């Protein structure tokens, strides 16, 4: 039986951030990862927003193997036969310090693991944690690879399914409606072609979101991010829709259909798919957050439900990094107090409340309910598409005046529901 | 439905280390349970299929370990675990 100060389950962003912070403070910390290497089981879209986490890891992220900084944002309302695109760039996106980067997790996580190891953390890969060990109510270790491994505290950073907190009795399995599934292809394409095709200079990157027909009018959307020498192309589909009726589209087919849209084919032409990945994403926001602490255990990252979709931004990675770091800080305080019971560890929740993490989750607690509105996914992309179709149309005969054209689509009932939907959006 | 051959080709891009035995199983006798049906469309790897007798079949080989079926179908109809340490999909990009 080996004894550690802390055992971290999962070498993802939360777990590695915790290990880096704890090892940096001289803790004897063991990270257990079931993949062959850190990142082997980890999937993101992925975009990392640096600003909220820069100061939690002084001097660290500047050296990270990030892909491209996002200088161009795009959102497309995708109707069945047409689409409306809006693109944004701003000086603040192009100047240092950069706000957001595209990321490939396998490379990023391996690098972060190496930094944690340099601080003194021990990372064991290829080991699945099967259970927690409890002495009466307190978690005192884990069972992994047939061995008892003991620690003062266990940090459950085991990802969205959160099996370790489930084993520890902190939560029950999540609900489908609080989750979405993301599927993604990484498509290799040379940097020069990417720059030319997306109108980018140097390390600039573009991030495009697609709403509407990308998911056949259901909750979710499509995304396309530029990496250094590849594209990340994927869709996200709400799991709740698969229980509602038999009409839901099949997930692999959705991605293929999205890939074959004319808006997409021209962007990925000549590229070579090199990986196909899938992962479930927490979408339940504040209401669906799991319990964050118990006797001898803390929960961070996706395992705690810390991902937040507010339509224009879909974020998870910086919440994982921050919650891992704050969980580590809570452990350091518990060490000072000499106790690792639930009461002492509950300082973690206060640290999260004082940080951007739970402030964001509270501020956007209405987001999941607002975004459940099916009109955002089926009605508006079609209606706005129709509006532009009619505005741009030049028929064989005379063209109708613009105002009556507008009125035909923006009928009183339409304006009333638009008003109601905008009012609901005011809760964001 | 996207053709199974297309999904197979996509899964062929990934690195898998096969385990000794399947890490997810349909509980014996529950192959016709309606709770399994959503996985047929939702599984990103297309691993759930339905035969002419209305039984849902699962082949866990090629599993992307995303968790969709655990959430959608639940633990009353599935024996669900991650593959053993070092087994299963090993993402090179992620």
Interface residues (C-beta under 8 A of the other chain):
Chain A: X34 X35 X36 X37 X39 X40 X41 X42 X43 X44 X46 X104 X105 X106 X107 X109 X125 X126 X127 X128 X144 X145 X160 X161 X163 X173 X174 X175 X176 X179 X181 X183 X185 X186 X230 X237 X239 X242 X243 X246 X248 X249 X250 X251 X252 X253 X255 X256 X273 X274 X275 X276 X277 X278 X279 X280
Chain B: X1 X2 X6 X7 X10 X11 X13 X14 X17 X37 X38 X40 X41 X42 X43 X44 X45 X46 X64 X65 X66 X67 X68 X70 X71 X72 X74 X75 X82 X83 X84 X85 X86 X88 X89 X90 X91 X92 X93 X94
